[in-house]
Amino acid sequence: MSIQLFVPTFEVDECLKEIRECLEKGWTGLGFKTVEFEEKWKQYTGLPFAYFLNSATSGLNLAVEILKEEYKWDDRDEIITTPITFVSTNHAILKAGLKVKFADIDDTMCLDPYSVEGNITEKTRAVMFVGIGGNTGHYEKIVEICKSHNLKLILDAAHMSGTRLRGKVPGKEADVVVYSFQAVKNLPTADSGMICFKNGKFDEIVRKKGWLGINKDTYTRTTNVGNYKWKYDVEYIGGKAHGNSIIAAIGIVQLRYLDRDNAYRKQLAEWYRERFLPYSEIIKLVHIPEECSSSNHLFQILVQNRDEVIMELNSVGVYPGVHYTDNTIYKMYSYAKGTCPYAEYVSNSVLSLPMHMRLTYSDVQFICDSVIKIMHTNKTKYSNNIEKEE
């Protein structure tokens, strides 16, 4: 038996049909399917703008860069963010020449509103909220804090495809939302993302910056008529961050099944929680507020002797993961080490259990039984060691 952390599942025949259309048309790059996917994503989320990118990392970089330029933030102005996230979240702040200001997280694994408020200074310009695992945490309180302090809100929704808050897709309150459709996300492609600005002007800017600063993309120039359709201007020093039609074709198909797949993820999470609830003394669960219907990209627990637990699970064919290591242990963020105690505890204790569409009820029970057995054994071993020391 081998149970992996992530195994993406694709609607293969439908994906191949969409891709074939690109190949037959002779259009695999920017435009065509990318435009179609953007329109379908706007319909699904209710967000006013959407631009398809080659990764969520590109989206985060562009989000911070554009907000800084358009609001004329100074170098070393601050964005408050979480230390428990993939490094691309916080690298986007540094790459823009701004300072990463860490606030602690709470038992939802998301930013603690009290810690956020306590870290606001005269240099604070924005808050970067990460919906880790698909959880909204105390997002609504963060929205209120941003409004009361006139701060911009960036929603890193890499894990949040399909998440609902009080029945609606969160993000309309944010200045910009960035999604990930990387290979193992809930809506999997090979790798891609979507950036959704609230401001239409910023949507126009990101489309130019994502195509080397050029103000007219190739697809638009091809579909327009007239002698001067080949002419364009270069308004920004941009990069090549746009997505392509082959990957968008996969995204279009997978979007059709996102809510269905997330419903099964919800069932998997319920099986996990039901099995672990009686063992709260040795296995701590992440708190998901009632108003949140999580995408359940991750199922995380907190345990003692985490690294030992991983090794024991590996020995029975279960391969969990860790999301994430406290970013303050990395050299570029080490100035903040020790400032977020709960995040530090999480970094040493968190364990992501397998969560994907190919898991069965029996798989979940086997994983749970294995974890419970390991934790009971460790508890006995730990207690015996204390007695010997005494």
Backbone hydrogen bonds in HBPLUS format (Angstrom, degrees):
<---DONOR---> <-ACCEPTOR-->    atom                        ^
c    i                          cat <-CA-CA->   ^        H-A-AA   ^      H-
h    n   atom  resd res      DA  || num        DHA   H-A  angle D-A-AA Bond
n    s   type  num  typ     dist DA aas  dist angle  dist       angle   num
A0003-ILE N   A0317-GLY O   2.67 MM 314  6.04 165.6  1.68 170.9 176.3     1
A0319-TYR N   A0003-ILE O   2.91 MM 316  6.10 159.3  1.95 175.5 168.7     2
A0355-MET N   A0005-LEU O   3.02 MM 350  6.09 161.4  2.06 160.9 155.6     3
A0015-CYS N   A0011-GLU O   2.92 MM   4  6.07 158.9  1.97 159.0 166.0     4
A0016-LEU N   A0012-VAL O   2.88 MM   4  6.10 164.0  1.91 157.7 161.7     5
A0017-LYS N   A0013-ASP O   3.01 MM   4  6.22 146.5  2.13 141.2 150.3     6
A0018-GLU N   A0014-GLU O   3.09 MM   4  6.38 157.9  2.14 148.5 153.1     7
A0019-ILE N   A0015-CYS O   2.90 MM   4  6.16 163.0  1.93 154.2 159.4     8
A0020-ARG N   A0016-LEU O   2.80 MM   4  5.87 153.2  1.87 141.9 149.7     9
A0021-GLU N   A0017-LYS O   3.20 MM   4  6.44 145.3  2.32 138.9 146.8    10
A0022-CYS N   A0019-ILE O   2.97 MM   3  5.15 120.6  2.34  99.1 114.0    11
A0023-LEU N   A0019-ILE O   3.05 MM   4  6.47 158.0  2.10 152.7 158.5    12
A0024-GLU N   A0020-ARG O   2.82 MM   4  6.04 161.8  1.85 155.3 160.1    13
A0025-LYS N   A0021-GLU O   2.98 MM   4  6.02 152.3  2.05 139.8 147.5    14
A0026-GLY N   A0022-CYS O   2.86 MM   4  5.94 131.6  2.09 137.4 151.3    15
A0027-TRP N   A0022-CYS O   3.01 MM   5  5.27 149.9  2.10 150.7 152.9    16
A0245-SER N   A0028-THR O   2.90 MM 217  4.82 125.6  2.20 110.0 122.5    17
A0245-SER N   A0029-GLY O   2.93 MM 216  5.15 132.0  2.16 111.4 121.8    18
A0034-THR N   A0031-GLY O   3.14 MM   3  5.05 161.1  2.18 122.0 116.1    19
A0036-GLU N   A0032-PHE O   3.20 MM   4  6.53 159.4  2.24 147.1 153.0    20
A0037-PHE N   A0033-LYS O   2.86 MM   4  6.03 161.1  1.90 149.2 153.5    21
A0038-GLU N   A0034-THR O   3.01 MM   4  6.18 158.2  2.06 144.2 150.1    22
A0039-GLU N   A0035-VAL O   3.05 MM   4  6.33 160.3  2.09 150.7 155.3    23
A0040-LYS N   A0036-GLU O   3.02 MM   4  6.28 159.4  2.06 149.8 155.5    24
A0041-TRP N   A0037-PHE O   2.83 MM   4  6.01 150.1  1.92 149.1 157.8    25
A0042-LYS N   A0038-GLU O   3.00 MM   4  6.25 153.8  2.07 148.0 154.4    26
A0043-GLN N   A0039-GLU O   3.06 MM   4  6.33 155.5  2.12 144.7 151.4    27
A0044-TYR N   A0040-LYS O   2.95 MM   4  6.14 153.5  2.03 142.6 149.8    28
A0045-THR N   A0041-TRP O   2.93 MM   4  6.07 167.0  1.94 153.0 155.7    29
A0046-GLY N   A0042-LYS O   2.78 MM   4  5.34 148.6  1.88 139.8 148.8    30
A0051-TYR N   A0195-ILE O   2.92 MM 144  5.32 147.2  2.03 141.0 151.7    31
A0195-ILE N   A0051-TYR O   3.01 MM 144  5.32 163.3  2.04 145.8 149.7    32
A0243-GLY N   A0052-PHE O   3.17 MM 191  5.47 150.8  2.26 118.8 113.7    33
A0053-LEU N   A0193-GLY O   2.83 MM 140  5.01 179.1  1.83 141.7 141.8    34
A0193-GLY N   A0053-LEU O   3.06 MM 140  5.01 154.6  2.12 124.6 123.7    35
A0054-ASN N   A0241-ALA O   2.75 MM 187  5.56 156.4  1.81 150.3 149.9    36
A0059-GLY N   A0055-SER O   3.34 MM   4  6.62 150.6  2.43 133.4 141.2    37
A0060-LEU N   A0056-ALA O   2.87 MM   4  6.24 154.9  1.93 156.6 161.9    38
A0061-ASN N   A0057-THR O   3.00 MM   4  6.24 167.7  2.01 155.0 158.2    39
A0062-LEU N   A0058-SER O   2.96 MM   4  6.13 163.1  1.99 150.3 154.8    40
A0063-ALA N   A0059-GLY O   2.83 MM   4  5.94 153.8  1.90 147.4 155.5    41
A0064-VAL N   A0060-LEU O   3.11 MM   4  6.30 172.9  2.12 156.9 156.4    42
A0065-GLU N   A0061-ASN O   3.07 MM   4  6.13 162.2  2.11 145.6 151.3    43
A0066-ILE N   A0062-LEU O   2.92 MM   4  5.92 167.3  1.94 150.0 153.2    44
A0067-LEU N   A0063-ALA O   3.08 MM   4  6.21 166.3  2.10 148.9 153.2    45
A0068-LYS N   A0064-VAL O   2.95 MM   4  6.05 162.5  1.98 150.4 155.6    46
A0069-GLU N   A0065-GLU O   3.04 MM   4  6.25 164.8  2.06 148.9 152.8    47
A0070-GLU N   A0066-ILE O   2.86 MM   4  5.91 172.1  1.87 157.9 160.6    48
A0071-TYR N   A0067-LEU O   2.98 MM   4  5.84 151.8  2.06 143.8 150.3    49
A0073-TRP N   A0068-LYS O   2.98 MM   5  4.95 154.9  2.04 138.5 145.2    50
A0072-LYS N   A0069-GLU O   3.35 MM   3  5.02 154.3  2.42  92.7  99.9    51
A0077-ASP N   A0074-ASP O   3.05 MM   3  5.56 151.7  2.13 134.7 133.0    52
A0076-ARG N   A0097-GLY O   2.93 MM  21  6.21 156.8  1.98 143.5 151.2    53
A0099-LYS N   A0077-ASP O   2.79 MM  22  5.87 173.2  1.80 155.9 158.3    54
A0078-GLU N   A0123-LYS O   2.90 MM  45  5.60 169.2  1.91 131.8 135.3    55
A0125-ARG N   A0078-GLU O   2.82 MM  47  5.85 163.7  1.85 165.7 162.8    56
A0079-ILE N   A0099-LYS O   3.04 MM  20  6.38 155.7  2.11 174.9 175.7    57
A0101-LYS N   A0079-ILE O   3.01 MM  22  5.79 170.3  2.02 148.9 145.8    58
A0080-ILE N   A0126-ALA O   2.99 MM  46  6.41 155.6  2.05 155.5 150.4    59
A0128-MET N   A0080-ILE O   2.76 MM  48  6.08 167.3  1.77 171.6 174.7    60
A0081-THR N   A0101-LYS O   2.91 MM  20  6.14 150.6  2.00 149.4 154.9    61
A0103-ALA N   A0081-THR O   2.95 MM  22  6.02 160.1  1.99 173.9 173.2    62
A0327-ASN N   A0083-PRO O   2.83 MM 244  4.88 168.5  1.84 136.7 140.7    63
A0089-THR N   A0086-PHE O   3.07 MM   3  6.09 157.4  2.12 134.5 137.4    64
A0091-HIS N   A0087-VAL O   2.84 MM   4  5.94 158.5  1.89 161.8 169.1    65
A0092-ALA N   A0088-SER O   3.21 MM   4  6.07 146.7  2.33 135.5 140.8    66
A0093-ILE N   A0090-ASN O   3.13 MM   3  5.31 131.5  2.38 100.3 112.1    67
A0094-LEU N   A0090-ASN O   3.26 MM   4  6.66 163.0  2.29 151.2 154.5    68
A0095-LYS N   A0091-HIS O   2.77 MM   4  5.91 166.6  1.79 159.0 162.9    69
A0096-ALA N   A0093-ILE O   3.24 MM   3  5.37 133.5  2.47  97.5 109.5    70
A0098-LEU N   A0093-ILE O   3.15 MM   5  5.49 156.5  2.21 158.0 151.6    71
A0097-GLY N   A0094-LEU O   2.82 MM   3  5.13 160.5  1.86 114.1 119.5    72
A0112-ASP N   A0104-ASP O   2.96 MM   8  5.87 170.9  1.97 144.3 141.3    73
A0106-ASP N   A0110-CYS O   3.07 MM   4  6.17 146.7  2.18 165.9 172.8    74
A0109-MET N   A0106-ASP O   2.97 MM   3  5.56 167.1  1.99 124.5 128.2    75
A0287-HIS N   A0107-ASP O   2.96 MM 180  5.67 161.3  1.99 146.9 145.8    76
A0115-SER N   A0112-ASP O   3.01 MM   3  5.31 119.8  2.38 106.8 121.6    77
A0116-VAL N   A0112-ASP O   2.95 MM   4  6.26 156.7  2.00 157.0 164.7    78
A0117-GLU N   A0113-PRO O   2.94 MM   4  6.17 168.5  1.95 152.0 154.0    79
A0118-GLY N   A0114-TYR O   3.03 MM   4  6.15 152.4  2.11 139.6 147.5    80
A0119-ASN N   A0116-VAL O   3.03 MM   3  5.26 149.0  2.13 104.7 114.3    81
A0120-ILE N   A0117-GLU O   3.38 MM   3  5.50 169.0  2.39 106.3 109.4    82
A0124-THR N   A0121-THR O   3.13 MM   3  5.31 163.8  2.16 108.2 113.4    83
A0152-LYS N   A0125-ARG O   3.05 MM  27  6.37 171.6  2.06 144.1 141.8    84
A0127-VAL N   A0152-LYS O   2.88 MM  25  6.40 145.8  1.99 156.3 165.9    85
A0154-ILE N   A0127-VAL O   2.91 MM  27  6.18 173.8  1.92 165.3 167.1    86
A0129-PHE N   A0154-ILE O   2.87 MM  25  6.20 158.8  1.91 170.2 176.3    87
A0156-ASP N   A0129-PHE O   2.77 MM  27  5.89 156.2  1.83 153.2 160.8    88
A0131-GLY N   A0156-ASP O   3.27 MM  25  6.54 161.2  2.31 155.9 158.8    89
A0134-GLY N   A0131-GLY O   3.02 MM   3  5.34 159.2  2.06 128.1 131.3    90
A0135-ASN N   A0132-ILE O   3.13 MM   3  5.68 166.3  2.15 121.0 122.1    91
A0297-HIS N   A0133-GLY O   2.93 MM 164  4.85 134.6  2.14 130.5 134.7    92
A0139-TYR N   A0136-THR O   2.95 MM   3  5.51 137.1  2.13 138.7 151.2    93
A0141-LYS N   A0138-HIS O   3.13 MM   3  5.54 127.1  2.42 106.2 118.7    94
A0142-ILE N   A0138-HIS O   3.19 MM   4  6.59 151.4  2.28 146.8 155.4    95
A0142-ILE N   A0139-TYR O   3.04 MM   3  5.01 115.2  2.48  94.2 110.3    96
A0143-VAL N   A0139-TYR O   2.89 MM   4  6.25 153.0  1.97 153.5 161.3    97
A0144-GLU N   A0140-GLU O   3.10 MM   4  6.38 155.4  2.16 141.1 146.9    98
A0145-ILE N   A0141-LYS O   2.95 MM   4  6.24 156.9  2.00 148.2 154.2    99
A0146-CYS N   A0142-ILE O   2.95 MM   4  6.20 162.3  1.98 153.0 157.2   100
A0147-LYS N   A0143-VAL O   3.02 MM   4  6.29 156.9  2.08 148.8 155.1   101
A0148-SER N   A0144-GLU O   2.93 MM   4  6.15 165.3  1.96 153.9 157.6   102
A0149-HIS N   A0145-ILE O   3.00 MM   4  6.11 141.8  2.15 147.2 156.7   103
A0151-LEU N   A0146-CYS O   2.79 MM   5  4.58 166.6  1.81 138.8 142.8   104
A0150-ASN N   A0147-LYS O   3.33 MM   3  5.07 162.8  2.36  98.8 103.7   105
A0175-ASP N   A0153-LEU O   2.86 MM  22  5.40 146.9  1.97 140.6 151.5   106
A0155-LEU N   A0176-VAL O   2.93 MM  21  6.27 173.9  1.93 164.5 166.0   107
A0178-VAL N   A0155-LEU O   2.97 MM  23  6.38 160.3  2.01 171.0 171.1   108
A0157-ALA N   A0178-VAL O   2.78 MM  21  5.44 136.1  1.97 144.5 158.0   109
A0160-MET N   A0157-ALA O   2.92 MM   3  4.79 159.7  1.96 108.1 114.8   110
A0163-THR N   A0160-MET O   2.97 MM   3  5.11 168.8  1.98 124.4 127.7   111
A0164-ARG N   A0293-SER O   2.94 MM 129  5.00 162.9  1.97 139.9 145.7   112
A0293-SER N   A0164-ARG O   2.86 MM 129  5.00 176.4  1.86 150.4 151.6   113
A0165-LEU N   A0168-LYS O   2.65 MM   3  5.23 164.1  1.67 151.2 153.5   114
A0168-LYS N   A0165-LEU O   3.13 MM   3  5.23 167.1  2.15 107.5 111.1   115
A0166-ARG N   A0291-GLU O   2.82 MM 125  5.09 168.3  1.83 160.2 158.0   116
A0174-ALA N   A0171-GLY O   3.00 MM   3  5.17 146.1  2.12 104.9 114.9   117
A0198-LYS N   A0175-ASP O   3.02 MM  23  5.28 154.3  2.09 142.9 137.7   118
A0177-VAL N   A0196-CYS O   2.96 MM  19  5.06 152.0  2.04 127.6 136.4   119
A0196-CYS N   A0177-VAL O   2.79 MM  19  5.06 163.3  1.82 157.0 161.5   120
A0179-TYR N   A0194-MET O   2.87 MM  15  5.11 164.5  1.89 152.9 158.0   121
A0194-MET N   A0179-TYR O   3.17 MM  15  5.11 151.5  2.26 123.0 127.8   122
A0181-PHE N   A0192-SER O   2.78 MM  11  5.05 167.4  1.80 143.5 139.9   123
A0189-THR N   A0181-PHE O   2.92 MM   8  5.65 126.2  2.22 140.1 144.6   124
A0185-LYS N   A0182-GLN O   3.02 MM   3  5.49 171.0  2.03 125.7 128.5   125
A0202-PHE N   A0199-ASN O   3.10 MM   3  5.41 122.5  2.45 103.0 116.3   126
A0203-ASP N   A0199-ASN O   3.16 MM   4  6.57 143.8  2.30 144.5 155.1   127
A0204-GLU N   A0200-GLY O   3.12 MM   4  6.44 150.2  2.21 144.6 151.4   128
A0205-ILE N   A0201-LYS O   3.06 MM   4  6.40 151.1  2.14 142.3 150.5   129
A0206-VAL N   A0202-PHE O   2.88 MM   4  6.10 163.1  1.91 150.5 154.1   130
A0207-ARG N   A0203-ASP O   3.22 MM   4  6.34 149.3  2.32 141.1 148.3   131
A0208-LYS N   A0204-GLU O   3.33 MM   4  6.63 143.4  2.48 138.5 147.3   132
A0208-LYS N   A0205-ILE O   3.04 MM   3  5.22 125.7  2.35  99.4 113.5   133
A0209-LYS N   A0205-ILE O   2.83 MM   4  6.13 170.2  1.84 161.5 164.2   134
A0210-GLY N   A0206-VAL O   2.83 MM   4  5.73 146.5  1.94 138.5 147.3   135
A0211-TRP N   A0208-LYS O   3.01 MM   3  5.23 155.2  2.07 106.1 114.1   136
A0213-GLY N   A0208-LYS O   2.63 MM   5  4.52 135.3  1.83 146.0 140.4   137
A0239-GLY N   A0209-LYS O   2.92 MM  30  6.12 150.2  2.01 167.6 167.1   138
A0241-ALA N   A0210-GLY O   2.94 MM  31  4.64 149.2  2.04 122.0 131.9   139
A0214-ILE N   A0211-TRP O   3.02 MM   3  5.81 164.6  2.04 126.9 129.5   140
A0212-LEU N   A0239-GLY O   2.71 MM  27  4.39 161.7  1.74 143.8 139.7   141
A0235-GLU N   A0213-GLY O   2.80 MM  22  5.32 140.2  1.96 159.4 147.4   142
A0215-ASN N   A0233-ASP O   2.96 MM  18  5.70 160.5  2.00 165.3 166.0   143
A0221-ARG N   A0217-ASP O   3.02 MM   4  6.33 159.8  2.06 154.1 160.4   144
A0222-THR N   A0218-THR O   2.93 MM   4  6.12 142.9  2.07 143.8 154.0   145
A0223-THR N   A0219-TYR O   3.00 MM   4  6.23 152.2  2.08 148.4 155.1   146
A0224-ASN N   A0220-THR O   3.02 MM   4  6.06 135.1  2.23 144.8 155.1   147
A0231-LYS N   A0228-TYR O   3.08 MM   3  5.46 156.0  2.14 109.9 117.1   148
A0248-ALA N   A0244-ASN O   2.99 MM   4  6.17 159.5  2.03 150.7 157.4   149
A0249-ALA N   A0245-SER O   2.84 MM   4  5.85 144.2  1.97 138.6 147.1   150
A0250-ILE N   A0247-ILE O   3.14 MM   3  5.27 121.8  2.49  98.0 111.4   151
A0251-GLY N   A0247-ILE O   3.06 MM   4  6.42 158.3  2.11 147.2 153.6   152
A0252-ILE N   A0248-ALA O   2.83 MM   4  6.09 154.0  1.89 154.7 160.6   153
A0253-VAL N   A0249-ALA O   3.38 MM   4  6.62 157.8  2.43 141.4 145.7   154
A0254-GLN N   A0250-ILE O   2.96 MM   4  6.22 173.0  1.97 159.3 161.2   155
A0255-LEU N   A0251-GLY O   2.92 MM   4  5.96 147.3  2.03 148.5 155.9   156
A0256-ARG N   A0253-VAL O   3.02 MM   3  5.50 134.9  2.23 109.0 120.4   157
A0257-TYR N   A0254-GLN O   3.09 MM   3  5.40 143.3  2.23 104.6 114.5   158
A0258-LEU N   A0255-LEU O   3.27 MM   3  5.01 167.5  2.29 101.7 105.5   159
A0261-ASP N   A0257-TYR O   2.87 MM   4  6.02 166.5  1.89 157.1 160.9   160
A0262-ASN N   A0258-LEU O   2.85 MM   4  6.04 158.2  1.90 150.6 157.3   161
A0263-ALA N   A0259-ASP O   2.98 MM   4  6.11 141.2  2.13 139.3 148.8   162
A0264-TYR N   A0260-ARG O   3.30 MM   4  6.73 145.9  2.43 142.8 150.8   163
A0264-TYR N   A0261-ASP O   3.10 MM   3  5.25 122.8  2.44  96.9 110.8   164
A0265-ARG N   A0261-ASP O   2.99 MM   4  6.36 152.1  2.07 146.2 154.8   165
A0266-LYS N   A0262-ASN O   2.87 MM   4  6.10 150.3  1.95 143.3 151.0   166
A0267-GLN N   A0263-ALA O   3.15 MM   4  6.45 146.9  2.26 136.1 144.3   167
A0268-LEU N   A0264-TYR O   2.91 MM   4  6.28 157.1  1.96 151.0 157.0   168
A0269-ALA N   A0265-ARG O   2.89 MM   4  6.18 162.5  1.92 153.1 157.4   169
A0270-GLU N   A0266-LYS O   2.94 MM   4  6.19 151.0  2.02 144.0 152.1   170
A0271-TRP N   A0267-GLN O   2.98 MM   4  6.29 155.1  2.04 150.8 156.9   171
A0272-TYR N   A0268-LEU O   3.00 MM   4  6.33 159.9  2.04 152.3 157.6   172
A0273-ARG N   A0269-ALA O   2.89 MM   4  6.12 170.2  1.90 153.3 155.8   173
A0274-GLU N   A0270-GLU O   2.92 MM   4  5.99 167.9  1.94 152.1 155.5   174
A0275-ARG N   A0271-TRP O   3.18 MM   4  6.25 157.0  2.23 143.6 149.4   175
A0276-PHE N   A0272-TYR O   2.99 MM   4  6.20 150.3  2.08 152.2 160.9   176
A0277-LEU N   A0273-ARG O   2.89 MM   4  5.79 144.7  2.02 154.3 160.7   177
A0279-TYR N   A0276-PHE O   2.80 MM   3  5.40 159.5  1.84 126.9 133.9   178
A0282-ILE N   A0279-TYR O   3.03 MM   3  5.82 148.2  2.14 121.5 128.4   179
A0283-ILE N   A0279-TYR O   2.85 MM   4  5.81 144.3  1.98 154.9 164.6   180
A0284-LYS N   A0302-LEU O   3.04 MM  18  4.91 173.2  2.04 151.3 149.1   181
A0302-LEU N   A0284-LYS O   2.84 MM  18  4.91 149.0  1.94 142.0 149.1   182
A0292-CYS N   A0289-PRO O   2.99 MM   3  5.52 162.8  2.02 118.0 123.5   183
A0353-LEU N   A0299-PHE O   2.87 MM  54  5.69 162.4  1.90 177.1 172.5   184
A0301-ILE N   A0351-LEU O   2.91 MM  50  5.34 155.6  1.97 148.3 155.7   185
A0351-LEU N   A0301-ILE O   2.82 MM  50  5.34 143.6  1.96 159.9 164.4   186
A0303-VAL N   A0349-SER O   3.04 MM  46  5.19 164.4  2.06 133.2 133.5   187
A0308-GLU N   A0305-ASN O   3.07 MM   3  5.44 121.6  2.43 107.8 122.0   188
A0309-VAL N   A0305-ASN O   3.01 MM   4  6.32 153.0  2.08 152.8 161.4   189
A0309-VAL N   A0306-ARG O   3.04 MM   3  5.01 113.9  2.49  93.5 109.7   190
A0310-ILE N   A0306-ARG O   2.94 MM   4  6.30 152.9  2.01 153.6 160.8   191
A0311-MET N   A0307-ASP O   3.19 MM   4  6.47 160.7  2.23 143.5 147.5   192
A0312-GLU N   A0308-GLU O   3.01 MM   4  6.29 157.2  2.06 149.1 155.4   193
A0313-LEU N   A0309-VAL O   2.88 MM   4  6.12 157.7  1.93 152.1 158.2   194
A0314-ASN N   A0310-ILE O   2.88 MM   4  6.12 160.2  1.92 153.0 158.8   195
A0315-SER N   A0311-MET O   3.11 MM   4  6.34 143.8  2.25 139.6 148.7   196
A0316-VAL N   A0313-LEU O   3.01 MM   3  5.39 148.0  2.12 108.1 117.4   197
A0318-VAL N   A0313-LEU O   2.94 MM   5  5.06 165.5  1.96 139.6 135.6   198
A0317-GLY N   A0314-ASN O   3.04 MM   3  5.01 164.7  2.06 106.7 109.9   199
A0321-GLY N   A0352-SER O   2.86 MM  31  4.88 157.7  1.91 140.1 147.3   200
A0352-SER N   A0321-GLY O   2.76 MM  31  4.88 172.9  1.77 139.0 139.7   201
A0329-ILE N   A0326-ASP O   3.13 MM   3  6.16 166.5  2.15 130.8 132.1   202
A0330-TYR N   A0327-ASN O   3.07 MM   3  5.69 163.3  2.10 117.9 123.1   203
A0333-TYR N   A0330-TYR O   2.95 MM   3  5.60 152.7  2.02 121.4 129.8   204
A0334-SER N   A0331-LYS O   3.40 MM   3  5.01 166.5  2.42  98.1 101.9   205
A0336-ALA N   A0333-TYR O   3.08 MM   3  6.05 170.0  2.09 127.9 130.8   206
A0337-LYS N   A0334-SER O   3.09 MM   3  5.16 169.1  2.10 110.7 113.8   207
A0339-THR N   A0336-ALA O   3.06 MM   3  5.66 155.0  2.12 146.8 145.5   208
A0344-GLU N   A0340-CYS O   3.05 MM   4  6.33 148.8  2.15 150.2 159.8   209
A0345-TYR N   A0341-PRO O   3.01 MM   4  6.29 153.7  2.08 145.0 151.5   210
A0346-VAL N   A0342-TYR O   2.90 MM   4  6.18 162.3  1.93 151.2 155.9   211
A0347-SER N   A0343-ALA O   2.87 MM   4  6.03 159.4  1.92 147.1 152.7   212
A0348-ASN N   A0344-GLU O   3.29 MM   4  6.52 140.2  2.46 139.2 147.7   213
A0348-ASN N   A0345-TYR O   3.17 MM   3  5.36 131.8  2.41  99.8 111.9   214
A0349-SER N   A0346-VAL O   2.94 MM   3  4.97 147.9  2.05 103.3 113.6   215
A0350-VAL N   A0346-VAL O   2.78 MM   4  5.27 158.1  1.83 161.8 156.3   216
A0359-LEU N   A0356-HIS O   3.31 MM   3  5.99 170.3  2.32 120.2 122.6   217
A0364-VAL N   A0360-THR O   3.05 MM   4  6.40 163.7  2.07 154.2 157.1   218
A0365-GLN N   A0361-TYR O   2.98 MM   4  6.27 161.6  2.01 152.2 157.3   219
A0366-PHE N   A0362-SER O   2.92 MM   4  6.09 155.8  1.98 146.7 153.4   220
A0367-ILE N   A0363-ASP O   2.90 MM   4  6.18 162.3  1.93 155.2 159.8   221
A0368-CYS N   A0364-VAL O   2.87 MM   4  6.09 167.3  1.89 153.8 157.4   222
A0369-ASP N   A0365-GLN O   2.81 MM   4  5.92 166.3  1.83 149.7 154.1   223
A0370-SER N   A0366-PHE O   2.94 MM   4  6.06 154.1  2.01 144.1 151.4   224
A0371-VAL N   A0367-ILE O   2.94 MM   4  6.23 160.7  1.98 153.0 157.8   225
A0372-ILE N   A0368-CYS O   2.87 MM   4  6.07 172.1  1.88 160.4 162.6   226
A0373-LYS N   A0369-ASP O   2.95 MM   4  6.04 161.4  1.99 145.3 150.7   227
A0374-ILE N   A0370-SER O   2.98 MM   4  6.15 162.4  2.01 148.0 153.1   228
A0375-MET N   A0371-VAL O   2.86 MM   4  6.08 161.4  1.90 154.2 159.4   229
A0376-HIS N   A0372-ILE O   2.94 MM   4  6.12 157.0  1.99 150.2 156.0   230
A0377-THR N   A0373-LYS O   2.98 MM   4  6.17 160.7  2.01 148.5 154.1   231
A0378-ASN N   A0374-ILE O   2.83 MM   4  6.04 158.8  1.87 149.5 155.8   232
A0379-LYS N   A0375-MET O   2.84 MM   4  5.96 150.1  1.93 141.4 149.8   233
A0380-THR N   A0376-HIS O   3.02 MM   4  6.27 159.4  2.06 148.4 152.9   234
A0381-LYS N   A0377-THR O   2.92 MM   4  6.13 161.7  1.95 148.6 154.3   235
A0382-TYR N   A0378-ASN O   2.72 MM   4  5.83 157.6  1.77 147.6 154.2   236
A0383-SER N   A0379-LYS O   2.89 MM   4  6.03 159.8  1.93 145.9 151.4   237
A0384-ASN N   A0380-THR O   2.93 MM   4  6.12 158.6  1.98 148.0 153.9   238
A0385-ASN N   A0381-LYS O   3.00 MM   4  6.24 150.6  2.09 143.3 151.3   239
A0386-ILE N   A0382-TYR O   3.10 MM   4  6.41 150.6  2.19 146.1 153.4   240
A0387-GLU N   A0383-SER O   3.06 MM   4  6.37 158.8  2.11 149.7 154.9   241
A0388-LYS N   A0384-ASN O   3.01 MM   4  6.26 156.0  2.07 148.0 154.2   242
A0389-GLU N   A0385-ASN O   3.02 MM   4  6.23 155.4  2.08 143.9 150.4   243
A0390-GLU N   A0386-ILE O   2.98 MM   4  6.23 151.6  2.06 147.8 155.6   244
